[in-house]
């Protein structure tokens, strides 16, 4: 099999692979470039990219064994829940909860207590529960720290073993922690779907649990309107948003360029895709300038340090006052801490005088690149794997791209509000429910 070199062809190849399993089920595929997961290494298999065998094995096993935590997941909520006709399924950390028991949803930029007749089903990502939880909030705690159940995992693997005949890539994605999580979450969630519910809204990333909730909710109550809201700033290669067998009734995106990408390259029907301003990214101050952004995952610290030095040599950029911003999902990663220390040493030895108050540097795959551009910043991107991590101005037509070296790129916009229409702080969520 020949290696695929064009980003447009890569999207088509992965889309063809997913579509091939439409009859067998394909809602559980979750292909991303930003995390070292089964889905990530499956992309390498499908696209015939070389990978380090030991590194791949390490992360595939890590992905599978993480599912052993899910046996201990549980719900936490008030016995008497407020009446509701809307369900929003989202996620949150402890710091997003307020002292009154409400929480601030970052994906929708909304406070849970401000929306009437709504049940918030929250995938909870912190170890310690909030002290207080409102009676319109259900917390789904995904795990208990240090508690694992390997028998639960073994049963899940054995139940999926029949899928080995559809290929090892199909089988491994069936037993990925994302897919096992999907079943666990639905079994906890389904008791809240009643005949009175009119809307189900999910900030959408193409994750298996989101597809399963759309599908199974409609089975329980076919009259519910299901809405997916693509809340994230677009990734360079949005394999996760390739249309699967199950789709929501409406999919909301935040810009014309996103709409074009979904409907021309990712297989979505134009009739169900809507363009509305972003709920998450709003107009106003959001200081993304003079910062170095780290990715959720990377492969080689040494390569990244070499490329940072190369960027500085090529651009003469002064980064002495740049802030280093770690990815929130890697706060406890020793590899990230070590990389931060190495970048700090480069900053201390900075010898260049060229300054650009609106510049930012992104390492690896990051949708925040587009947000930074829409906010008027100049962006440099450092890539370990350019074909997977850099943006294509053919796929994202509102973008201008300049290659500095084969692993380093510079970006600007042809026109603002084309990829993301920045929203307003005060908006009516009902407009999105009725889209």
Secondary structure, DSSP 8 states (H G I E B T S, - for coil): ------HHHHHHHHHHHHHTTTTT--TT----SSS-SHHHHHHHHHTT----HHHHHHHHHHHHHHGGGGGG-EEE--SS----SEEEEEEE-GGGB-TTS-BEETTTTEEGGGSTTEEEEEEE-SSS--S---TTEEEEE---TT---HHHHHHHHHHHGGGGGG-HHHHHHHTSHHHHHHHHHHHHHGGG--TT--EEEEE----HHHHHHHHHHHHH-TT-EEEEE--S---SS-GGGS--S---SEEEESSHHHHHHHHHTS---GGGEEE---SSSBSS----SSEEE--S--S-HHHHHHHHHHHHHHH-B--TT-EEE--GGGTT-HHHHHHHHHHHHHHHT----B--TTEEEEESS-THHHHHHHTT-EEEEE-SSHHHHS--TTTSTTEEEEEEETTEEEEEESSTTSS---B-SS--THHHHT-
